[in-house]
Amino acid sequence: MLFSDIIYVLKWFLVFLLIGTAFLPLTFSFFENLKDKGYIFSKIIGIAIISYSVFLLGTLRILKFSQGSVFISVIVFFLINYGIFIMKKKHLMPILKKNIKIFLLEEAIFLAGLFLWSYVRANNSDIHGLEKFMDFGFLNSILRSDYFPPKDIWYTPLPINYYFFGHLVTAVLTKLSFIPSFITYNLMLATLFTLTFTATFSIGMNLFEKSSSYMKAIIAGLIPALLVSLGGNLTTSYAFFKPYVPADSPVPFWQLPFLPFTFPNGYWYPNATRFIYHTIHEFPIYSFVVSDLHGHVLDIPFVLLTILVIFVLLNNKRIFTWNLILLSFLFAVMYMTNTWDGPIYFLLTLMLLFVSNFYKDHCWLFSQVSFYQLLKQLFIIFFGFIIFSLPFSVNFKPFVSGIGVLCAPTFLTNIGKLGPFLFEANHCQRTPFWQFILLYGFFYFFVVSFIFFLRFKKKYQFSKNDIFVLMLIVLSTILILVPEFIYVKDIYPEHYRANTMFKLVYEAFILLSLSSGYILVKLISNIKNKLVLLSFCSVCFFLLSLVLIYPVFAINSYYRDLKTYQDLDGTTYLSSLYPGDYKLINWLNINIQGQPVILEASGDSYTDYARISANTGLPTVIGWSVHEWLWRGTYAIVAPRIADVQTLYTTNNSVIAKNLIKKYNISYVVVSGLERQKYPNLNEQTFTKLGKLIFRSGETRLYKINF
């Protein structure tokens, strides 16, 4: 790695080390019964609490969002944790001394993972392509914000109508580290990868029996960590067969010619996430590879923290009110980071509370008192969630127009809508069973094996850990099946169940990976028959090989076999692709404070249009139009802005231009290659009359409006 990149990684690591260390007293207090005392989760707890406090202060306009306010928050919570440490010093010091080895191991894994994925990203660090402009634009807009909610850079002056808390966390870490956002974008991706691995390692280790040996506990942590952070699915089996064409029309691999000697036969890694017709079914390693800093990726650490909290509470004899308040806070954080995850893990919490209230002494006991206790707990969680998420919710409008029912009968499609339910004709997509097998067969091999084990193992003592894993399996199965019956309605006509499946099965993959890792180690530890054990291990080795070879295909494809090391600067590509724009972006980031409105050409989503706003955080009149259509709910509010931008760039009438400039409060106008390409009749003289040329590089110009 370049020396400068090594320094960036070490500075970033130091920020997490300090945050994690500061929050150890609070973490140990809650997770004191775990093998590792929840050590690695102190980092996640720290960034969640610090970021939320900064968000709250900024939303209430008590403190501006700045490095100063971030450091004030850090200091306040450091003092709180120091107070906890002083009060519990006699209890906490032995914990530190006794568990120092596992703490150092987890810290070493974290640092190694950070360096590993930073190195991977540096082989293609461009913040360019797919939806990276959107994510980078959110980050840069937040960094320029004084107060919250941050401005939507592509629909000025309205606020972002998206779940942006994860991007705010990235902005907070950017402020703390004193590293520019075009570096921290990539460092955050490396952090998400390594937090996913280390947090899952911790959960897997703590899921296993407390009496297990140190080495067995490490293995119990490593297997689910590998599956969650690096695992794919059984579609890699297609690498042994002739490729199917076209790419969006898969056929069973056993219907294709077997070509083992030309492995991997052109296997294309994105097919594993687009295998079911007109849908998306991603998983973490795919997200880490393609590197969009989306909410579902940013939320993984908070998801894993929530899973661990639920596991701990399941094993507690009593659930206290403050435990429920903690869960409501985590639901709010997940909701603000990736809206779908809040309801998903509420279902898991509902299972927890049901078991906690009605499962006593290895049998089910139902009573009126327990029922009222359950209602009280649910009320506390729901009320707490409303309070914690209120600063976000008052400015967020969900872009959902109903719940569609798949394959509705004709008499219902004639009705069209009944309450929140939609019955749309020609909306009947179902997943063939063989595709389910290839996507989830790996996991359900372990699920079925576990069920057989529990059914036929004599004198087996059923544990709370087993119950927890069964809860994960039940929830995962529900999440996989839901898109076969209903979908959440958005703007996409043909891919109408794509987002529903995407958001639900992403979490199912994480939960099933955790469950499978636990089951694998559990069964290997408990199977006494050598022949059965050998057979089981052989099948496991074969299946693990298929799913864990996926990152080899994906990383080598996206990162050019890791032979093109660049650096961690995600904007370097601009210097060769749009050299004038690159210099303008740097000039704007250095010289322009706040968020004055700029004018640049509007364009379709996933294109290079809106490059200036995305790379600076300066709002423009209209950016990626389809994205704004999705977020605002109707194209009717987007279309007039597209027309107005075209008018501004092409009109000869200074009065019309002046009125439109006033309408959108435009301070600067960009004229560059994409503007000339989009508007062949571009009339630059209008801007020379109404403004002053203040920047020029090649064909790129920036005008400052003078009125």
C-alpha positions in Angstrom: 0.0 0.0 0.0 1.0 3.6 -0.5 2.4 5.3 2.6 -0.3 7.9 2.5 -3.0 5.2 2.4 -1.4 3.4 5.4 -1.5 6.7 7.4 -5.2 7.2 6.5 -6.1 3.6 7.6 -4.1 4.0 10.9 -5.8 7.4 11.6 -9.2 5.9 10.9 -8.4 2.8 13.1 -7.3 5.1 15.9 -10.7 6.9 15.8 -12.5 3.6 16.3 -10.0 2.4 18.9 -10.6 5.6 21.0 -14.4 5.4 20.6 -14.5 1.7 21.4 -12.2 2.2 24.5 -14.3 5.1 25.7 -17.5 3.1 25.6 -16.1 -0.1 27.2 -17.6 0.5 30.6 -21.1 0.9 29.2 -20.6 -2.2 26.9 -19.2 -4.4 29.6 -22.1 -3.4 31.9 -24.6 -4.8 29.4 -22.7 -7.7 28.0 -20.8 -8.9 31.1 -22.1 -12.5 30.8 -20.7 -13.0 27.3 -17.3 -14.7 26.6 -15.8 -11.5 25.1 -18.0 -9.1 27.1 -19.2 -7.6 23.7 -15.8 -6.0 23.3 -16.0 -5.3 19.5 -19.5 -3.9 19.9 -18.2 -1.0 22.0 -17.2 0.6 18.7 -20.7 0.2 17.2 -22.4 1.4 20.4 -20.1 4.4 20.5 -20.7 5.6 16.9 -24.4 5.0 17.2 -24.8 7.1 20.4 -22.3 9.8 19.4 -23.9 10.2 15.9 -27.4 10.2 17.3 -26.6 12.9 19.9 -25.0 15.1 17.1 -28.0 14.5 15.0 -30.4 15.4 17.8 -28.5 18.6 18.7 -28.4 19.6 15.0 -32.1 18.9 14.4 -33.1 20.9 17.5 -30.7 23.6 16.3 -28.9 23.6 19.6 -25.5 23.1 18.1 -24.3 23.4 14.5 -22.8 20.3 12.9 -19.1 20.8 13.1 -15.9 19.2 14.4 -16.4 21.1 17.6 -19.9 19.7 18.2 -18.8 16.2 17.4 -15.8 16.4 19.8 -18.1 17.9 22.5 -20.4 14.9 22.1 -17.4 12.5 22.4 -16.1 14.2 25.5 -19.5 14.2 27.2 -19.9 10.4 26.6 -16.3 9.7 27.6 -17.0 11.4 30.9 -20.2 9.4 31.4 -18.4 6.2 30.7 -15.5 7.2 32.9 -18.1 7.7 35.7 -19.4 4.2 35.1 -15.9 2.9 35.3 -15.2 4.7 38.6 -18.4 3.3 40.1 -17.7 -0.2 38.9 -13.9 -0.2 38.9 -13.6 -3.2 41.2 -15.9 -5.2 38.9 -14.5 -4.0 35.5 -10.8 -4.3 36.1 -10.8 -8.1 36.5 -12.9 -8.3 33.3 -10.1 -6.4 31.5 -7.3 -8.5 32.9 -9.0 -11.8 32.5 -10.2 -11.3 28.9 -7.3 -9.3 27.4 -6.3 -12.1 25.0 -9.7 -12.2 23.3 -9.9 -8.4 23.3 -6.5 -8.2 21.5 -7.6 -10.9 19.1 -10.7 -9.1 18.1 -8.8 -5.8 17.8 -6.2 -7.5 15.6 -8.9 -9.0 13.4 -10.5 -5.5 13.1 -7.2 -3.9 12.1 -6.4 -6.7 9.6 -9.9 -6.5 8.0 -9.6 -2.7 7.7 -6.2 -3.0 5.9 -7.5 -5.9 3.8 -10.6 -4.2 2.4 -8.8 -0.8 2.1 -6.3 -2.6 -0.1 -9.1 -4.2 -2.2 -10.8 -0.8 -2.6 -7.6 0.9 -3.6 -7.5 -1.3 -6.7 -10.7 0.4 -7.9 -11.5 3.2 -5.5 -13.5 5.3 -7.9 -16.7 6.8 -6.4 -18.3 6.4 -9.8 -20.9 4.1 -11.3 -24.1 2.5 -10.0 -25.4 4.7 -7.3 -22.2 6.0 -5.8 -23.0 9.6 -6.8 -26.1 9.4 -4.7 -24.3 8.1 -1.6 -21.4 10.5 -2.0 -23.8 13.3 -2.5 -25.6 12.5 0.7 -22.3 12.4 2.6 -21.1 15.7 1.2 -24.4 17.4 1.7 -24.3 16.4 5.4 -20.8 17.6 5.8 -21.8 21.0 4.5 -24.9 21.2 6.7 -25.1 23.4 9.8 -28.3 21.8 11.0 -30.5 18.8 10.1 -32.2 17.5 8.0 -29.5 18.0 5.4 -30.5 19.5 2.0 -31.3 17.3 -1.0 -28.6 18.2 -3.4 -30.8 17.1 -6.3 -34.0 18.9 -5.4 -33.1 22.2 -3.7 -34.2 23.5 -1.2 -36.1 20.5 0.2 -34.4 18.2 2.6 -33.2 14.7 1.8 -36.3 12.3 1.8 -34.3 9.2 2.4 -32.9 7.2 5.3 -29.6 9.0 5.7 -28.5 8.2 9.3 -25.8 5.8 8.1 -24.4 8.6 5.9 -24.5 10.9 8.9 -22.5 8.4 10.8 -19.9 8.4 8.0 -19.9 12.2 8.2 -19.3 12.2 11.9 -16.4 9.8 11.5 -15.1 12.1 8.7 -15.1 15.1 11.1 -13.5 13.1 13.9 -10.7 11.7 11.7 -9.8 15.0 9.8 -9.7 12.9 6.6 -11.5 14.2 3.4 -14.7 12.6 2.3 -13.3 11.2 -0.9 -11.0 9.0 1.3 -13.5 8.3 4.1 -16.1 7.0 1.6 -13.7 4.1 0.9 -12.6 3.8 4.5 -16.2 3.5 5.6 -16.7 0.6 3.1 -13.6 -1.1 4.6 -15.0 -0.5 8.1 -18.4 -2.0 7.2 -16.6 -5.1 5.9 -14.4 -5.6 9.0 -17.2 -4.7 11.5 -19.4 -7.3 9.8 -16.7 -9.9 10.1 -15.6 -9.1 13.7 -19.2 -8.5 15.0 -20.4 -11.8 13.5 -17.3 -13.5 14.9 -18.3 -12.2 18.4 -21.9 -13.4 18.0 -20.9 -16.8 16.7 -18.4 -17.3 19.6 -21.0 -16.2 22.2 -23.7 -18.4 20.7 -21.6 -21.5 21.4 -21.5 -23.1 24.8 -19.8 -21.2 27.5 -18.0 -24.4 28.6 -16.3 -24.8 25.2 -12.6 -24.5 24.8 -10.9 -21.3 23.7 -10.0 -22.7 20.3 -13.5 -24.2 19.7 -15.0 -20.8 20.6 -12.8 -19.1 18.0 -13.8 -21.7 15.3 -17.5 -21.2 16.3 -16.9 -17.5 15.6 -14.9 -17.7 12.4 -17.4 -19.9 10.5 -20.4 -17.6 10.7 -18.1 -14.6 10.2 -16.9 -16.1 7.0 -20.4 -16.9 5.8 -21.9 -13.5 6.7 -19.1 -11.3 5.3 -17.8 -13.5 2.4 -20.4 -16.1 1.6 -22.3 -16.3 -1.6 -24.8 -18.9 -2.8 -24.9 -22.1 -4.8 -25.2 -20.3 -8.1 -21.4 -20.6 -8.3 -22.1 -24.2 -9.4 -22.7 -22.6 -12.9 -18.9 -22.1 -13.1 -18.7 -25.8 -14.0 -21.2 -25.6 -16.8 -21.7 -23.8 -20.1 -23.1 -20.3 -19.5 -26.7 -19.7 -20.0 -27.9 -16.9 -22.2 -29.3 -14.3 -21.9 -28.0 -13.5 -18.5 -31.5 -12.7 -17.1 -33.0 -16.0 -18.2 -31.3 -18.7 -16.0 -32.0 -22.4 -16.5 -31.2 -25.3 -14.1 -27.5 -26.0 -14.4 -28.2 -29.7 -14.9 -29.7 -28.8 -18.3 -26.4 -27.3 -19.4 -23.3 -29.1 -20.7 -20.8 -30.0 -18.0 -17.5 -28.3 -18.7 -15.2 -28.8 -15.7 -11.9 -28.3 -17.6 -12.8 -24.7 -18.7 -13.8 -23.6 -15.1 -15.1 -21.0 -14.4 -16.8 -20.9 -17.8 -17.4 -17.1 -17.8 -19.3 -17.1 -14.5 -20.6 -13.6 -13.9 -20.8 -12.8 -10.2 -23.8 -10.3 -10.4 -26.0 -13.2 -11.6 -26.0 -14.5 -8.1 -28.0 -11.4 -7.0 -30.3 -11.2 -10.1 -31.1 -14.9 -10.5 -34.9 -14.7 -9.9 -36.7 -12.9 -12.7 -37.0 -9.1 -12.3 -35.8 -9.1 -8.7 -32.8 -8.4 -6.5 -31.5 -10.7 -3.8 -28.2 -9.4 -2.7 -26.0 -10.3 0.2 -23.1 -8.5 2.0 -20.1 -9.6 0.0 -21.7 -8.4 -3.2 -22.4 -5.1 -1.6 -18.9 -4.7 -0.3 -17.5 -5.5 -3.8 -19.7 -3.1 -5.8 -19.2 -0.5 -3.1 -22.3 1.6 -3.1 -22.5 3.1 0.4 -26.2 2.3 0.7 -28.4 2.2 3.8 -28.7 -1.6 3.9 -24.9 -1.9 4.0 -24.4 1.0 6.5 -27.0 -0.7 8.8 -25.2 -4.1 9.1 -23.3 -3.2 12.2 -26.5 -1.9 13.9 -28.3 -5.0 12.8 -25.7 -7.3 14.3 -25.7 -5.2 17.5 -29.5 -5.6 17.7 -29.2 -9.4 17.2 -26.7 -9.7 20.0 -28.9 -7.6 22.4 -31.9 -9.8 21.7 -29.8 -12.9 22.3 -28.5 -11.5 25.6 -32.1 -10.6 26.7 -33.3 -14.1 25.8 -30.8 -15.5 28.2 -31.6 -13.0 31.0 -34.0 -14.1 33.7 -35.7 -10.7 33.6 -36.1 -8.0 31.0 -35.9 -4.5 32.5 -37.5 -1.3 31.2 -34.1 0.1 30.3 -33.5 -3.0 28.1 -36.6 -2.2 26.2 -35.6 1.4 25.8 -32.3 0.3 24.4 -34.1 -1.9 21.9 -36.4 1.0 20.9 -33.3 3.2 20.4 -31.7 0.5 18.1 -35.0 0.2 16.1 -34.9 4.0 15.6 -31.3 3.9 14.5 -32.1 1.0 12.0 -35.2 2.8 10.8 -33.2 6.0 10.1 -30.4 4.0 8.4 -32.4 1.5 6.4 -36.1 1.9 7.0 -37.0 -1.8 6.4 -34.8 -3.2 9.1 -36.7 -1.6 12.0 -39.9 -3.7 11.4 -37.9 -6.8 10.6 -36.1 -6.9 13.9 -39.2 -5.8 15.7 -40.5 -9.2 14.6 -37.5 -10.9 16.1 -38.0 -8.9 19.3 -41.7 -10.0 19.4 -40.4 -13.6 19.3 -38.1 -12.8 22.1 -40.8 -11.3 24.3 -43.1 -14.2 23.5 -40.6 -16.8 24.6 -39.5 -14.7 27.6 -43.0 -14.3 28.9 -44.5 -17.7 28.1 -41.6 -20.2 28.1 -40.8 -21.1 31.6 -38.7 -24.1 32.9 -38.6 -25.8 29.5 -42.4 -25.7 28.9 -45.0 -23.2 27.7 -47.1 -21.5 30.4 -49.8 -19.0 29.3 -51.4 -16.7 31.8 -53.3 -13.4 31.8 -50.4 -11.7 33.8 -47.9 -12.7 31.2 -50.1 -11.5 28.4 -50.4 -8.0 30.1 -46.7 -8.0 30.7 -46.1 -8.6 27.0 -48.5 -5.7 26.0 -46.7 -3.4 28.5 -43.3 -4.3 27.0 -44.5 -3.7 23.5 -46.0 -0.4 24.4 -42.6 0.7 25.9 -40.7 -0.3 22.8 -43.2 1.3 20.4 -43.4 4.5 22.4 -39.6 4.7 22.8 -39.2 4.1 19.0 -41.6 6.9 18.2 -39.7 9.3 20.5 -36.2 8.4 19.3 -37.1 8.4 15.6 -39.3 11.6 15.8 -36.5 14.0 14.8 -36.1 12.0 11.6 -39.7 11.1 10.9 -41.1 14.7 11.0 -39.1 15.3 7.8 -39.3 11.9 6.1 -42.2 10.8 3.9 -42.1 7.1 3.0 -42.2 6.6 -0.7 -44.7 3.7 -0.6 -48.1 3.8 -2.2 -49.6 0.5 -0.9 -49.1 -3.2 -0.5 -49.5 -5.2 -3.6 -50.9 -8.7 -3.6 -49.4 -11.1 -6.0 -51.5 -13.2 -8.3 -54.7 -11.6 -7.1 -58.0 -13.2 -8.6 -59.8 -11.3 -11.3 -62.7 -10.1 -9.0 -60.1 -8.3 -6.8 -58.1 -6.8 -9.7 -61.5 -5.3 -10.9 -61.7 -3.6 -7.5 -58.1 -2.5 -7.7 -57.6 -1.3 -4.1 -59.0 -2.2 -0.8 -57.5 -0.2 2.1 -53.7 -0.4 1.9 -53.9 -3.4 -0.4 -53.5 -3.2 -4.2 -54.7 -5.8 -6.6 -53.0 -5.2 -9.9 -53.6 -7.2 -13.0 -50.7 -9.0 -14.6 -48.7 -8.9 -11.4 -48.1 -12.6 -10.8 -44.4 -13.5 -10.3 -43.5 -16.6 -8.3 -40.1 -18.1 -7.8 -39.5 -21.6 -9.2 -38.5 -24.1 -6.4 -35.2 -25.0 -8.1 -34.1 -21.3 -7.9 -34.9 -21.3 -4.2 -32.6 -24.4 -3.8 -29.7 -22.7 -5.5 -30.1 -19.4 -3.6 -30.9 -20.9 -0.1 -30.3 -24.6 -0.3 -26.9 -24.2 1.4 -28.6 -22.8 4.5 -31.5 -25.1 4.6 -29.2 -28.1 4.4 -28.1 -27.1 7.9 -31.6 -26.2 9.0 -32.9 -29.7 8.1 -29.8 -31.3 9.7 -30.4 -29.3 12.9 -34.1 -30.4 13.0 -33.1 -34.0 12.6 -30.5 -33.6 15.3 -32.9 -32.2 17.7 -35.5 -34.8 16.9 -33.4 -37.9 17.2 -30.6 -36.9 19.7 -31.4 -38.8 22.9 -31.2 -37.0 26.2 -30.3 -33.8 24.5 -30.7 -30.7 26.7 -32.5 -28.0 24.7 -30.8 -24.6 25.3 -31.8 -21.0 25.0 -29.1 -20.7 22.3 -31.0 -23.4 20.3 -34.2 -21.5 20.7 -32.5 -18.3 19.6 -31.2 -20.0 16.4 -34.6 -21.5 15.7 -36.1 -17.9 16.0 -33.5 -16.7 13.4 -34.5 -19.5 11.1 -38.2 -18.9 11.4 -37.8 -15.2 10.8 -35.5 -15.8 7.8 -38.0 -18.2 6.3 -40.8 -15.7 6.7 -38.7 -13.0 5.0 -37.9 -15.2 2.1 -41.5 -16.2 1.6 -43.2 -12.8 2.0 -42.2 -11.6 -1.6 -43.9 -14.6 -3.0 -47.3 -13.2 -1.8 -47.0 -9.5 -1.4 -44.8 -6.5 -2.4 -44.5 -2.9 -1.4 -45.6 -0.7 -4.2 -43.1 1.8 -5.6 -42.6 3.4 -9.0 -41.1 0.5 -10.9 -43.7 -1.2 -13.2 -41.9 -4.4 -14.2 -39.6 -4.9 -11.2 -42.5 -4.4 -8.8 -41.3 -6.9 -6.2 -37.6 -6.3 -6.6 -37.1 -3.9 -3.7 -39.3 -5.9 -1.4 -37.4 -9.0 -2.0 -34.1 -7.2 -1.9 -34.6 -5.6 1.6 -36.1 -8.8 3.1 -33.8 -11.5 1.9 -30.7 -9.4 2.6 -31.5 -9.8 6.3 -32.5 -13.4 5.8 -29.1 -14.1 4.4 -27.4 -12.6 7.4 -29.7 -14.5 9.9 -29.3 -17.8 8.0 -25.5 -17.4 7.8 -25.4 -16.9 11.6 -27.7 -19.9 12.1 -25.8 -22.2 9.7 -22.4 -21.4 11.3 -23.8 -22.2 14.7 -25.4 -25.5 13.5 -22.3 -26.6 11.7 -20.1 -26.3 14.7 -22.8 -27.7 17.0 -23.4 -30.8 15.0 -19.7 -31.5 14.4 -19.2 -31.2 18.2 -22.1 -33.6 19.0 -22.1 -36.3 16.3 -20.4 -39.3 17.8 -20.8 -41.8 15.0 -17.6 -41.5 12.9 -19.1 -42.6 9.6 -22.0 -40.1 10.0 -19.5 -37.4 11.1 -17.3 -38.1 8.1 -20.3 -38.0 5.7 -21.6 -34.7 7.2 -18.2 -33.1 7.1 -17.7 -34.1 3.5 -21.0 -32.5 2.4 -20.2 -29.4 4.5 -16.8 -29.0 2.9 -18.3 -29.3 -0.6 -21.1 -26.8 0.1 -18.7 -24.4 1.9 -16.4 -24.5 -1.0 -19.2 -23.5 -3.4 -20.4 -20.5 -1.4 -16.9 -19.3 -0.2 -15.5 -19.3 -3.7 -17.9 -16.5 -4.7 -15.7 -13.6 -3.4 -12.8 -14.9 -5.6 -15.0 -14.5 -8.7 -16.5 -11.1 -7.6 -13.3 -9.5 -6.3 -11.1 -10.5 -9.2 -13.8 -9.3 -11.7 -14.5 -5.9 -10.1 -11.0 -5.2 -8.9 -9.1 -6.5 -12.0 -7.4 -9.4 -10.2 -6.1 -6.9 -7.6 -3.3 -5.9 -10.1 -4.3 -2.2 -10.6 -3.5 -0.6 -7.2 -4.4 3.2 -7.4 -5.0 4.8 -4.0 -7.9 5.5 -1.7 -8.8 8.8 -3.3 -12.2 8.0 -4.8 -12.2 11.1 -7.1 -8.9 10.6 -9.0 -10.7 9.1 -12.0 -12.2 12.5 -12.7 -8.8 13.9 -13.5 -8.6 11.8 -16.6 -12.3 11.5 -17.5 -13.3 15.1 -16.9 -10.1 17.0 -16.1 -11.7 20.5 -16.1 -14.6 19.3 -13.9 -12.1 17.7 -11.5 -10.3 21.0 -11.0 -13.6 22.8 -10.6 -14.8 20.3 -8.0 -11.6 20.8 -6.0 -11.9 24.6 -6.4 -15.5 24.6 -5.1 -14.6 22.4 -2.2 -11.8 24.7 -1.1 -13.4 28.1 -1.9 -17.2 27.8 -1.4 -18.6 27.6 2.1 -22.2 26.6 3.0 -24.6 25.3 0.4 -25.3 28.0 -2.3 -27.3 26.6 -5.3 -25.4 25.7 -8.4 -26.9 25.1 -11.9 -25.7 22.0 -13.8 -27.2 19.8 -16.5 -29.8 17.3 -15.2 -29.7 13.8 -16.5 -30.9 10.2 -16.0 -30.0 8.1 -13.0 -26.8 6.1 -13.1 -25.2 8.5 -15.5 -22.4 11.1 -14.9 -24.9 13.9 -14.8 -25.1 15.7 -11.4 -21.3 15.0 -10.9 -20.6 18.5 -9.5 -23.3 18.4 -6.9 -22.5 14.8 -5.9 -18.8 15.6 -5.5 -19.2 18.9 -3.6 -22.5 18.6 -1.7 -23.7 21.8 -3.3 -27.4 21.6 -4.2 -28.6 21.9 -7.8 -32.0 22.5 -9.3 -32.6 18.8 -10.3 -30.2 15.9 -10.4 -31.0 12.3 -11.1 -34.6 12.6 -12.1 -35.8 9.0 -11.6 -34.3 8.9 -8.1 -36.2 12.1 -7.3 -39.3 10.7 -8.8 -39.0 7.7 -6.4 -38.3 9.8 -3.3 -41.0 12.4 -4.1 -43.6 10.0 -5.2 -44.6 11.6 -8.6 -42.8 12.6 -11.8 -45.1 15.6 -12.0 -42.9 17.6 -9.6 -39.7 16.5 -11.4 -40.6 17.3 -15.0 -41.0 21.1 -14.6 -37.6 21.4 -13.1 -36.0 19.5 -16.0 -37.7 21.9 -18.4 -36.6 24.9 -16.4 -32.9 23.8 -16.4 -33.1 23.3 -20.2 -34.6 26.8 -20.6 -31.8 28.3 -18.5 -29.1 26.8 -20.6 -30.7 27.5 -24.0 -32.8 30.7 -23.7 -31.7 34.0 -25.4 -34.1 35.9 -23.1 -32.2 37.4 -20.1 -35.5 38.2 -18.3 -36.7 34.6 -18.5 -33.3 33.4 -17.3 -33.2 36.0 -14.5 -36.7 35.0 -13.2 -35.7 31.3 -13.2 -32.5 32.0 -11.4 -34.4 33.9 -8.7 -37.0 31.1 -8.5 -34.3 28.6 -7.6 -32.0 31.0 -5.9 -29.1 30.0 -8.1 -25.7 31.5 -7.2 -23.4 29.6 -9.6 -23.7 28.2 -13.1 -21.6 25.3 -14.5 -20.9 25.1 -18.2 -18.9 22.1 -19.2 -18.8 19.2 -21.6 -21.9 17.4 -20.3 -23.9 20.6 -20.4 -22.9 21.2 -24.0 -23.6 17.6 -24.8 -27.0 17.7 -23.2 -28.0 21.1 -24.6 -26.6 21.5 -28.2 -28.2 25.0 -28.4 -26.6 26.1 -25.1 -26.4 29.9 -25.0 -23.4 30.8 -22.7 -23.9 34.5 -23.4 -26.8 34.6 -21.1 -24.5 33.9 -18.1 -21.9 36.4 -19.2 -24.7 39.0 -19.0 -26.1 37.9 -15.7 -22.9 36.8 -14.0 -19.1 36.8 -13.9 -16.7 34.1 -15.0 -14.8 33.1 -11.9 -13.3 29.8 -12.9 -12.0 28.3 -16.1 -10.2 25.1 -17.0 -10.3 23.7 -20.5 -13.9 23.6 -21.5 -15.2 23.9 -17.9 -16.4 27.3 -16.7 -18.1 28.5 -13.6 -20.1 31.7 -13.6 -21.1 33.6 -10.4 -24.5 35.2 -10.7 -24.3 39.0 -9.8 -27.8 39.8 -8.6 
